[in-house]
Amino acid sequence: MIEMNNRRILLVQFFFLMALSLISFLIGKSTTLSFLFYLIWLSGILLNLFFIKTYALPDYKILKKINAVSISNAPSWEEIEESLSQKEVEKLKQYENFEQENLKYKNLLDSMEDPVCIISKESMVFYANKSFLTVFQINEHSFPMPLLAITRHHEFQNFIESSIKVSQVSRLASFTFNQNQDPLKKYFDLKISPLINQNDYLCLLHDITERVMTDQIREDFVSNFSHEVRTPLTILNGQIQNLKANLEQEKSFSSSLIPIFYKIENNSKRLISLLNDLLQLSSIEFKKEINKEIVNLEEVIYFLIQDLALNYPQKNITISLELNKKEVYVEFSLFEQALINLIDNAFKYSNEIGSIKIKSYQFDNWDQIEITDSGIGIPEEQLHRIFERFFRVDSSRSFDIPGTGLGLSIVKHIIQKHNGKIKVQSRFNEGSTFILSLPSQSTSN
Protein backbone atom coordinates (compact mmCIF):
# COMPACT_ATOMS: atom_id res chain seq x y z
CA MET A 1 0.00 0.00 0.00
CA ILE A 2 2.82 2.38 0.90
CA GLU A 3 4.61 1.50 -2.34
CA MET A 4 1.50 2.38 -4.38
CA ASN A 5 1.17 5.76 -2.66
CA ASN A 6 4.84 6.59 -3.41
CA ARG A 7 4.32 5.72 -7.08
CA ARG A 8 1.26 7.99 -7.29
CA ILE A 9 3.17 10.86 -5.65
CA LEU A 10 6.05 10.52 -8.08
CA LEU A 11 3.61 10.38 -11.03
CA VAL A 12 1.89 13.59 -9.89
CA GLN A 13 5.29 15.27 -9.55
CA PHE A 14 6.27 14.17 -13.03
CA PHE A 15 3.16 15.59 -14.74
CA PHE A 16 3.33 18.75 -12.63
CA LEU A 17 6.96 19.48 -13.62
CA MET A 18 6.23 18.71 -17.26
CA ALA A 19 3.33 21.12 -17.26
CA LEU A 20 5.42 23.75 -15.43
CA SER A 21 8.26 23.38 -17.94
CA LEU A 22 5.84 23.78 -20.87
CA ILE A 23 4.31 26.93 -19.36
CA SER A 24 7.79 28.32 -18.65
CA PHE A 25 8.81 27.68 -22.23
CA LEU A 26 5.77 29.47 -23.65
CA ILE A 27 6.08 32.43 -21.25
CA GLY A 28 9.86 32.65 -21.68
CA LYS A 29 9.41 33.82 -25.31
CA SER A 30 8.04 37.20 -24.07
CA THR A 31 10.68 39.28 -22.38
CA THR A 32 8.11 41.55 -20.83
CA LEU A 33 6.80 38.70 -18.79
CA SER A 34 10.17 37.43 -17.45
CA PHE A 35 9.43 38.51 -13.89
CA LEU A 36 6.10 36.71 -13.96
CA PHE A 37 7.93 33.59 -15.28
CA TYR A 38 10.38 33.44 -12.41
CA LEU A 39 7.65 34.09 -9.91
CA ILE A 40 5.58 31.18 -11.25
CA TRP A 41 8.65 28.91 -11.38
CA LEU A 42 9.58 29.67 -7.78
CA SER A 43 6.02 29.16 -6.61
CA GLY A 44 5.89 25.75 -8.34
CA ILE A 45 9.11 24.63 -6.67
CA LEU A 46 7.87 25.73 -3.27
CA LEU A 47 4.52 24.01 -3.77
CA ASN A 48 6.33 20.84 -4.88
CA LEU A 49 8.54 20.82 -1.80
CA PHE A 50 5.54 21.40 0.43
CA PHE A 51 3.69 18.54 -1.27
CA ILE A 52 6.65 16.15 -0.81
CA LYS A 53 7.10 17.13 2.82
CA THR A 54 3.41 16.76 3.57
CA TYR A 55 2.55 13.54 1.73
CA ALA A 56 5.79 11.76 0.80
CA LEU A 57 8.05 12.06 3.90
CA PRO A 58 7.22 10.57 7.34
CA ASP A 59 6.53 12.87 10.24
CA TYR A 60 9.67 14.31 11.85
CA LYS A 61 8.34 13.93 15.38
CA ILE A 62 7.59 10.24 14.81
CA LEU A 63 11.09 9.67 13.44
CA LYS A 64 12.55 11.42 16.43
CA LYS A 65 10.62 9.19 18.85
CA ILE A 66 11.64 6.03 16.98
CA ASN A 67 15.29 7.05 16.99
CA ALA A 68 15.13 7.90 20.69
CA VAL A 69 13.62 4.54 21.57
CA SER A 70 16.00 2.50 19.38
CA ILE A 71 19.05 4.33 20.62
CA SER A 72 18.09 3.99 24.26
CA ASN A 73 17.42 0.20 23.91
CA ALA A 74 20.37 -0.71 21.74
CA PRO A 75 23.33 -2.26 23.66
CA SER A 76 26.74 -0.82 23.32
CA TRP A 77 29.59 -2.62 21.58
CA GLU A 78 31.22 -3.27 24.94
CA GLU A 79 28.05 -4.97 26.17
CA ILE A 80 27.80 -7.03 22.98
CA GLU A 81 31.44 -8.12 23.26
CA GLU A 82 31.02 -9.00 26.95
CA SER A 83 27.89 -11.07 26.18
CA LEU A 84 29.67 -12.99 23.43
CA SER A 85 32.60 -13.68 25.74
CA GLN A 86 30.26 -14.96 28.45
CA LYS A 87 28.52 -17.26 25.97
CA GLU A 88 31.88 -18.60 24.86
CA VAL A 89 32.89 -19.30 28.48
CA GLU A 90 29.61 -21.09 29.14
CA LYS A 91 30.06 -23.17 26.00
CA LEU A 92 33.58 -24.18 27.01
CA LYS A 93 32.34 -25.06 30.50
CA GLN A 94 29.57 -27.26 29.09
CA TYR A 95 32.08 -28.95 26.82
CA GLU A 96 34.42 -29.61 29.76
CA ASN A 97 31.54 -31.08 31.81
CA PHE A 98 30.59 -33.29 28.89
CA GLU A 99 34.18 -34.47 28.53
CA GLN A 100 34.42 -35.20 32.25
CA GLU A 101 31.16 -37.20 32.20
CA ASN A 102 32.30 -39.05 29.10
CA LEU A 103 35.65 -39.83 30.73
CA LYS A 104 33.93 -41.01 33.90
CA TYR A 105 31.70 -43.46 32.03
CA LYS A 106 34.61 -44.58 29.88
CA ASN A 107 36.70 -45.34 32.97
CA LEU A 108 33.73 -47.14 34.50
CA LEU A 109 33.27 -49.36 31.44
CA ASP A 110 37.03 -49.93 31.10
CA SER A 111 37.19 -51.11 34.70
CA MET A 112 34.68 -53.88 33.94
CA GLU A 113 36.13 -57.32 33.38
CA ASP A 114 33.30 -58.24 31.01
CA PRO A 115 33.55 -57.13 27.38
CA VAL A 116 31.17 -54.26 26.53
CA CYS A 117 30.49 -52.43 23.28
CA ILE A 118 27.97 -49.93 21.90
CA ILE A 119 26.42 -50.76 18.55
CA SER A 120 24.41 -48.48 16.28
CA LYS A 121 21.23 -49.46 14.49
CA GLU A 122 23.31 -50.05 11.36
CA SER A 123 25.50 -52.62 13.21
CA MET A 124 28.41 -50.20 13.53
CA VAL A 125 30.52 -50.49 16.68
CA PHE A 126 31.70 -47.04 17.77
CA TYR A 127 32.83 -47.80 21.32
CA ALA A 128 34.25 -50.80 23.20
CA ASN A 129 35.94 -51.17 26.57
CA LYS A 130 39.40 -52.63 27.14
CA SER A 131 38.11 -56.16 27.79
CA PHE A 132 36.29 -56.17 24.46
CA LEU A 133 39.43 -54.94 22.68
CA THR A 134 41.46 -57.70 24.33
CA VAL A 135 39.03 -60.49 23.47
CA PHE A 136 38.81 -59.53 19.79
CA GLN A 137 42.38 -58.16 19.52
CA ILE A 138 41.49 -54.84 17.92
CA ASN A 139 42.80 -51.29 18.29
CA GLU A 140 40.69 -48.68 20.10
CA HIS A 141 41.53 -46.14 17.37
CA SER A 142 39.77 -48.29 14.78
CA PHE A 143 36.30 -47.15 15.81
CA PRO A 144 33.79 -46.73 14.40
CA MET A 145 33.93 -50.00 12.48
CA PRO A 146 31.38 -52.53 11.20
CA LEU A 147 30.53 -55.42 13.48
CA LEU A 148 31.26 -57.74 10.57
CA ALA A 149 34.89 -56.55 10.61
CA ILE A 150 35.24 -57.58 14.27
CA THR A 151 33.76 -61.08 14.06
CA ARG A 152 32.13 -63.09 11.31
CA HIS A 153 30.51 -65.56 13.69
CA HIS A 154 27.14 -66.39 12.11
CA GLU A 155 25.21 -67.06 15.34
CA PHE A 156 26.49 -63.86 16.95
CA GLN A 157 25.57 -61.80 13.88
CA ASN A 158 22.04 -63.23 13.85
CA PHE A 159 21.64 -62.53 17.57
CA ILE A 160 22.65 -58.86 17.15
CA GLU A 161 20.48 -58.33 14.08
CA SER A 162 17.38 -59.93 15.60
CA SER A 163 17.85 -57.95 18.84
CA ILE A 164 18.10 -54.66 16.95
CA LYS A 165 15.05 -55.57 14.89
CA VAL A 166 12.82 -56.18 17.93
CA SER A 167 14.47 -53.30 19.88
CA GLN A 168 14.17 -54.95 23.28
CA VAL A 169 16.41 -56.68 25.81
CA SER A 170 17.64 -60.00 24.40
CA ARG A 171 19.79 -62.75 25.94
CA LEU A 172 21.79 -65.69 24.66
CA ALA A 173 23.23 -68.17 27.17
CA SER A 174 26.47 -70.19 27.11
CA PHE A 175 27.78 -68.79 23.82
CA THR A 176 31.33 -69.25 22.53
CA PHE A 177 33.21 -67.72 19.60
CA ASN A 178 35.79 -70.53 19.56
CA GLN A 179 35.71 -73.87 17.84
CA ASN A 180 34.56 -76.91 19.80
CA GLN A 181 38.01 -78.49 19.75
CA ASP A 182 39.70 -75.36 21.14
CA PRO A 183 40.80 -76.17 24.74
CA LEU A 184 41.12 -72.45 25.61
CA LYS A 185 37.71 -71.37 24.40
CA LYS A 186 35.68 -68.88 26.40
CA TYR A 187 31.96 -68.94 27.13
CA PHE A 188 29.72 -65.90 27.46
CA ASP A 189 26.18 -64.99 28.41
CA LEU A 190 25.22 -62.36 25.82
CA LYS A 191 22.85 -59.50 26.59
CA ILE A 192 21.92 -56.59 24.33
CA SER A 193 19.82 -53.66 25.56
CA PRO A 194 18.53 -50.59 23.68
CA LEU A 195 19.78 -47.29 25.10
CA ILE A 196 17.05 -44.88 26.21
CA ASN A 197 16.22 -42.06 23.76
CA GLN A 198 18.91 -43.24 21.35
CA ASN A 199 19.20 -45.50 18.33
CA ASP A 200 22.15 -47.32 19.89
CA TYR A 201 22.43 -50.62 21.74
CA LEU A 202 24.63 -51.76 24.62
CA CYS A 203 26.05 -55.26 24.15
CA LEU A 204 27.39 -57.03 27.26
CA LEU A 205 29.35 -60.29 27.13
CA HIS A 206 29.40 -61.80 30.62
CA ASP A 207 32.28 -64.26 30.93
CA ILE A 208 31.01 -67.58 32.37
CA THR A 209 33.97 -69.71 31.31
CA GLU A 210 34.88 -70.63 34.88
CA ARG A 211 31.32 -71.65 35.69
CA VAL A 212 31.00 -73.74 32.54
CA MET A 213 34.30 -75.46 33.22
CA THR A 214 33.26 -76.17 36.81
CA ASP A 215 29.95 -77.61 35.66
CA GLN A 216 31.77 -79.70 33.07
CA ILE A 217 34.14 -81.07 35.71
CA ARG A 218 31.21 -81.84 37.99
CA GLU A 219 29.34 -83.54 35.17
CA ASP A 220 32.37 -85.63 34.26
CA PHE A 221 32.96 -86.54 37.89
CA VAL A 222 29.36 -87.62 38.50
CA SER A 223 29.27 -89.56 35.24
CA ASN A 224 32.60 -91.32 35.78
CA PHE A 225 32.02 -91.94 39.47
CA SER A 226 28.51 -93.28 38.94
CA HIS A 227 29.66 -95.51 36.12
CA GLU A 228 32.65 -96.87 38.02
CA VAL A 229 30.64 -97.55 41.19
CA ARG A 230 27.52 -98.89 39.49
CA THR A 231 29.41 -101.62 37.67
CA PRO A 232 30.82 -103.38 40.80
CA LEU A 233 27.54 -102.84 42.63
CA THR A 234 25.66 -104.58 39.84
CA ILE A 235 28.11 -107.48 39.93
CA LEU A 236 27.91 -107.62 43.73
CA ASN A 237 24.11 -107.66 43.63
CA GLY A 238 24.12 -110.51 41.11
CA GLN A 239 26.56 -112.54 43.18
CA ILE A 240 24.45 -112.00 46.30
CA GLN A 241 21.39 -113.34 44.51
CA ASN A 242 23.34 -116.39 43.29
CA LEU A 243 24.78 -117.01 46.74
CA LYS A 244 21.36 -116.73 48.36
CA ALA A 245 19.83 -119.14 45.84
CA ASN A 246 22.61 -121.73 46.34
CA LEU A 247 22.54 -121.54 50.12
CA GLU A 248 18.75 -121.87 50.24
CA GLN A 249 19.08 -125.24 48.48
CA GLU A 250 21.38 -126.61 51.16
CA LYS A 251 19.74 -128.25 54.16
CA SER A 252 22.32 -126.86 56.57
CA PHE A 253 21.46 -123.31 55.58
CA SER A 254 20.20 -121.30 58.55
CA SER A 255 16.93 -119.47 57.95
CA SER A 256 18.18 -116.64 60.17
CA LEU A 257 20.55 -115.60 57.38
CA ILE A 258 17.74 -114.94 54.91
CA PRO A 259 16.89 -111.43 56.29
CA ILE A 260 20.58 -110.52 56.12
CA PHE A 261 20.78 -111.45 52.46
CA TYR A 262 17.59 -109.53 51.74
CA LYS A 263 19.01 -106.39 53.39
CA ILE A 264 22.26 -106.66 51.43
CA GLU A 265 20.34 -107.15 48.20
CA ASN A 266 17.88 -104.30 48.83
CA ASN A 267 20.59 -101.83 49.78
CA SER A 268 22.71 -102.72 46.78
CA LYS A 269 19.66 -102.15 44.57
CA ARG A 270 19.06 -98.84 46.32
CA LEU A 271 22.64 -97.72 45.62
CA ILE A 272 22.29 -98.72 41.97
CA SER A 273 19.02 -96.77 41.73
CA LEU A 274 20.68 -93.75 43.36
CA LEU A 275 23.56 -93.82 40.88
CA ASN A 276 21.15 -94.21 37.97
CA ASP A 277 19.18 -91.17 39.16
CA LEU A 278 22.39 -89.14 39.55
CA LEU A 279 23.44 -90.01 36.01
CA GLN A 280 20.02 -89.14 34.66
CA LEU A 281 19.88 -85.82 36.51
CA SER A 282 23.36 -84.92 35.31
CA SER A 283 22.51 -85.73 31.68
CA ILE A 284 19.32 -83.66 31.87
CA GLU A 285 21.12 -80.66 33.37
CA PHE A 286 23.72 -80.52 30.62
CA LYS A 287 21.42 -81.37 27.76
CA LYS A 288 21.57 -78.22 25.62
CA GLU A 289 18.82 -78.97 23.12
CA ILE A 290 15.72 -81.15 23.19
CA ASN A 291 13.96 -82.71 20.23
CA LYS A 292 10.26 -82.03 20.58
CA GLU A 293 7.49 -83.95 18.88
CA ILE A 294 3.72 -84.32 19.21
CA VAL A 295 3.03 -87.04 21.82
CA ASN A 296 -0.33 -88.71 22.43
CA LEU A 297 -0.83 -88.01 26.13
CA GLU A 298 -3.67 -90.48 26.56
CA GLU A 299 -1.66 -93.44 25.26
CA VAL A 300 1.43 -92.61 27.34
CA ILE A 301 -0.51 -92.25 30.60
CA TYR A 302 -2.58 -95.39 29.98
CA PHE A 303 0.47 -97.65 29.48
CA LEU A 304 2.39 -96.07 32.38
CA ILE A 305 -0.48 -96.68 34.79
CA GLN A 306 -0.72 -100.32 33.67
CA ASP A 307 3.01 -100.88 34.21
CA LEU A 308 3.39 -98.98 37.50
CA ALA A 309 0.29 -100.56 39.09
CA LEU A 310 2.03 -103.96 38.87
CA ASN A 311 4.62 -102.71 41.38
CA TYR A 312 1.94 -102.18 44.04
CA PRO A 313 -0.27 -105.29 43.99
CA GLN A 314 -1.10 -104.88 47.69
CA LYS A 315 -2.78 -101.52 47.14
CA ASN A 316 -6.31 -100.90 45.93
CA ILE A 317 -5.98 -97.68 43.97
CA THR A 318 -8.82 -96.20 41.90
CA ILE A 319 -7.60 -94.43 38.74
CA SER A 320 -9.64 -91.73 37.00
CA LEU A 321 -8.65 -89.88 33.83
CA GLU A 322 -10.02 -86.59 32.55
CA LEU A 323 -7.88 -85.82 29.51
CA ASN A 324 -9.35 -82.86 27.62
CA LYS A 325 -5.95 -82.11 26.12
CA LYS A 326 -5.00 -85.22 24.14
CA GLU A 327 -1.61 -84.18 22.76
CA VAL A 328 1.48 -82.35 24.06
CA TYR A 329 4.59 -81.03 22.32
CA VAL A 330 7.55 -82.52 24.20
CA GLU A 331 10.62 -84.74 23.94
CA PHE A 332 9.11 -88.16 24.46
CA SER A 333 11.81 -89.84 26.56
CA LEU A 334 12.21 -86.93 28.99
CA PHE A 335 8.47 -86.32 29.34
CA GLU A 336 7.83 -90.03 29.89
CA GLN A 337 10.41 -90.09 32.68
CA ALA A 338 8.75 -87.09 34.38
CA LEU A 339 5.36 -88.82 34.26
CA ILE A 340 6.87 -92.06 35.57
CA ASN A 341 8.32 -90.28 38.60
CA LEU A 342 5.10 -88.40 39.41
CA ILE A 343 2.69 -91.31 38.90
CA ASP A 344 5.01 -93.70 40.75
CA ASN A 345 5.08 -91.25 43.69
CA ALA A 346 1.27 -91.12 43.61
CA PHE A 347 1.15 -94.92 43.96
CA LYS A 348 4.00 -95.04 46.44
CA TYR A 349 2.66 -92.49 48.93
CA SER A 350 -1.00 -93.46 48.66
CA ASN A 351 -2.66 -95.49 51.42
CA GLU A 352 -3.71 -99.10 50.96
CA ILE A 353 -7.04 -97.86 49.63
CA GLY A 354 -6.83 -94.62 47.71
CA SER A 355 -7.35 -92.81 44.44
CA ILE A 356 -5.31 -91.13 41.72
CA LYS A 357 -6.81 -88.58 39.35
CA ILE A 358 -5.05 -87.33 36.24
CA LYS A 359 -6.49 -84.57 34.09
CA SER A 360 -5.22 -82.40 31.26
CA TYR A 361 -6.50 -79.21 29.68
CA GLN A 362 -5.32 -76.09 27.88
CA PHE A 363 -5.14 -72.76 29.70
CA ASP A 364 -4.17 -69.72 27.61
CA ASN A 365 -1.01 -70.86 25.78
CA TRP A 366 -0.17 -73.60 28.28
CA ASP A 367 -0.90 -77.34 28.30
CA GLN A 368 -1.76 -78.19 31.90
CA ILE A 369 -1.43 -81.66 33.45
CA GLU A 370 -2.58 -82.32 37.01
CA ILE A 371 -1.76 -85.49 38.95
CA THR A 372 -3.69 -85.77 42.23
CA ASP A 373 -3.40 -88.51 44.85
CA SER A 374 -5.10 -89.16 48.19
CA GLY A 375 -1.88 -90.10 49.98
CA ILE A 376 -0.04 -88.90 53.06
CA GLY A 377 0.42 -85.38 51.70
CA ILE A 378 3.19 -82.88 52.42
CA PRO A 379 3.42 -80.62 55.50
CA GLU A 380 3.01 -76.97 54.56
CA GLU A 381 6.38 -75.96 56.06
CA GLN A 382 8.17 -78.42 53.75
CA LEU A 383 6.46 -77.54 50.46
CA HIS A 384 9.15 -75.04 49.44
CA ARG A 385 11.85 -77.75 49.66
CA ILE A 386 10.04 -80.52 47.84
CA PHE A 387 12.10 -80.17 44.61
CA GLU A 388 15.50 -80.09 46.34
CA ARG A 389 17.94 -82.90 45.66
CA PHE A 390 17.91 -85.77 48.15
CA PHE A 391 15.11 -84.12 50.15
CA ARG A 392 12.45 -86.53 51.41
CA VAL A 393 9.34 -85.49 53.27
CA ASP A 394 9.42 -86.46 56.95
CA SER A 395 12.15 -89.07 56.55
CA SER A 396 11.23 -90.69 59.90
CA ARG A 397 7.83 -91.70 58.44
CA SER A 398 9.02 -92.52 54.93
CA PHE A 399 12.12 -94.51 55.88
CA ASP A 400 10.47 -97.76 54.80
CA ILE A 401 9.30 -96.23 51.50
CA PRO A 402 12.00 -96.79 48.85
CA GLY A 403 13.39 -93.80 47.02
CA THR A 404 16.51 -91.72 46.41
CA GLY A 405 15.10 -88.23 46.96
CA LEU A 406 16.01 -87.25 43.39
CA GLY A 407 12.76 -88.06 41.58
CA LEU A 408 11.07 -84.67 41.92
CA SER A 409 14.33 -82.84 41.22
CA ILE A 410 14.57 -84.78 37.94
CA VAL A 411 10.97 -83.84 37.11
CA LYS A 412 11.66 -80.16 37.76
CA HIS A 413 14.71 -80.12 35.46
CA ILE A 414 12.82 -81.94 32.70
CA ILE A 415 9.97 -79.42 32.81
CA GLN A 416 12.40 -76.50 32.86
CA LYS A 417 14.16 -77.91 29.79
CA HIS A 418 10.78 -77.61 28.06
CA ASN A 419 10.48 -73.96 29.24
CA GLY A 420 7.62 -75.05 31.47
CA LYS A 421 6.67 -74.71 35.12
CA ILE A 422 5.79 -77.10 37.93
CA LYS A 423 4.08 -76.45 41.24
CA VAL A 424 2.55 -78.52 44.03
CA GLN A 425 -0.54 -78.13 46.20
CA SER A 426 -0.82 -80.36 49.24
CA ARG A 427 -2.29 -80.82 52.69
CA PHE A 428 -0.85 -83.18 55.24
CA ASN A 429 -2.72 -86.52 55.38
CA GLU A 430 -5.08 -85.34 52.61
CA GLY A 431 -3.05 -85.86 49.45
CA SER A 432 -1.09 -83.83 46.90
CA THR A 433 -1.59 -82.33 43.45
CA PHE A 434 1.33 -81.74 41.06
CA ILE A 435 0.59 -79.30 38.23
CA LEU A 436 2.72 -79.31 35.08
CA SER A 437 2.53 -76.33 32.71
CA LEU A 438 4.06 -76.84 29.26
CA PRO A 439 4.08 -74.34 26.36
CA SER A 440 1.59 -75.35 23.72
CA GLN A 441 2.84 -76.26 20.25
CA SER A 442 1.86 -72.89 18.71
CA THR A 443 3.80 -71.01 21.41
CA SER A 444 6.85 -73.29 21.13
CA ASN A 445 7.05 -72.71 17.41
Rosetta blueprint (number, residue, H / E / L):
1 M L
2 I H
3 E H
4 M H
5 N H
6 N H
7 R H
8 R H
9 I H
10 L H
11 L H
12 V H
13 Q H
14 F H
15 F H
16 F H
17 L H
18 M H
19 A H
20 L H
21 S H
22 L H
23 I H
24 S H
25 F H
26 L H
27 I H
28 G H
29 K L
30 S L
31 T H
32 T H
33 L H
34 S H
35 F H
36 L H
37 F H
38 Y H
39 L H
40 I H
41 W H
42 L H
43 S H
44 G H
45 I H
46 L H
47 L H
48 N H
49 L H
50 F H
51 F H
52 I H
53 K H
54 T H
55 Y H
56 A H
57 L L
58 P L
59 D L
60 Y H
61 K H
62 I H
63 L H
64 K H
65 K H
66 I H
67 N H
68 A H
69 V H
70 S H
71 I H
72 S H
73 N H
74 A L
75 P L
76 S L
77 W H
78 E H
79 E H
80 I H
81 E H
82 E H
83 S H
84 L H
85 S H
86 Q H
87 K H
88 E H
89 V H
90 E H
91 K H
92 L H
93 K H
94 Q H
95 Y H
96 E H
97 N H
98 F H
99 E H
100 Q H
101 E H
102 N H
103 L H
104 K H
105 Y H
106 K H
107 N H
108 L H
109 L H
110 D H
111 S L
112 M L
113 E L
114 D L
115 P L
116 V E
117 C E
118 I E
119 I E
120 S E
121 K L
122 E L
123 S L
124 M E
125 V E
126 F E
127 Y E
128 A E
129 N L
130 K H
131 S H
132 F H
133 L H
134 T H
135 V H
136 F H
137 Q L
138 I L
139 N L
140 E H
141 H H
142 S H
143 F L
144 P L
145 M E
146 P E
147 L H
148 L H
149 A H
150 I H
151 T L
152 R L
153 H L
154 H H
155 E H
156 F H
157 Q H
158 N H
159 F H
160 I H
161 E H
162 S H
163 S H
164 I H
165 K H
166 V H
167 S L
168 Q L
169 V L
170 S E
171 R E
172 L E
173 A E
174 S E
175 F E
176 T L
177 F L
178 N L
179 Q L
180 N L
181 Q L
182 D L
183 P L
184 L L
185 K L
186 K L
187 Y L
188 F E
189 D E
190 L E
191 K E
192 I E
193 S E
194 P E
195 L L
196 I L
197 N L
198 Q L
199 N L
200 D E
201 Y E
202 L E
203 C E
204 L E
205 L E
206 H E
207 D E
208 I L
209 T H
210 E H
211 R H
212 V H
213 M H
214 T H
215 D H
216 Q H
217 I H
218 R H
219 E H
220 D H
221 F H
222 V H
223 S H
224 N H
225 F H
226 S H
227 H H
228 E H
229 V H
230 R H
231 T H
232 P H
233 L H
234 T H
235 I H
236 L H
237 N H
238 G H
239 Q H
240 I H
241 Q H
242 N H
243 L H
244 K H
245 A H
246 N H
247 L H
248 E H
249 Q H
250 E L
251 K L
252 S L
253 F L
254 S L
255 S H
256 S H
257 L H
258 I H
259 P H
260 I H
261 F H
262 Y H
263 K H
264 I H
265 E H
266 N H
267 N H
268 S H
269 K H
270 R H
271 L H
272 I H
273 S H
274 L H
275 L H
276 N H
277 D H
278 L H
279 L H
280 Q H
281 L H
282 S H
283 S H
284 I H
285 E H
286 F L
287 K L
288 K L
289 E L
290 I L
291 N L
292 K L
293 E E
294 I E
295 V E
296 N E
297 L H
298 E H
299 E H
300 V H
301 I H
302 Y H
303 F H
304 L H
305 I H
306 Q H
307 D H
308 L H
309 A H
310 L L
311 N L
312 Y L
313 P L
314 Q L
315 K L
316 N E
317 I E
318 T E
319 I E
320 S E
321 L E
322 E E
323 L E
324 N L
325 K L
326 K L
327 E E
328 V E
329 Y E
330 V E
331 E L
332 F H
333 S H
334 L H
335 F H
336 E H
337 Q H
338 A H
339 L H
340 I H
341 N H
342 L H
343 I H
344 D H
345 N H
346 A H
347 F H
348 K H
349 Y L
350 S L
351 N L
352 E L
353 I E
354 G E
355 S E
356 I E
357 K E
358 I E
359 K E
360 S E
361 Y E
362 Q E
363 F E
364 D L
365 N L
366 W E
367 D E
368 Q E
369 I E
370 E E
371 I E
372 T E
373 D E
374 S L
375 G L
376 I L
377 G L
378 I L
379 P L
380 E H
381 E H
382 Q H
383 L H
384 H H
385 R H
386 I L
387 F L
388 E L
389 R L
390 F L
391 F L
392 R L
393 V L
394 D L
395 S L
396 S L
397 R L
398 S L
399 F L
400 D L
401 I L
402 P L
403 G L
404 T L
405 G L
406 L L
407 G H
408 L H
409 S H
410 I H
411 V H
412 K H
413 H H
414 I H
415 I H
416 Q H
417 K H
418 H L
419 N L
420 G L
421 K E
422 I E
423 K E
424 V E
425 Q E
426 S E
427 R E
428 F L
429 N L
430 E L
431 G E
432 S E
433 T E
434 F E
435 I E
436 L E
437 S E
438 L E
439 P E
440 S L
441 Q H
442 S H
443 T H
444 S H
445 N L
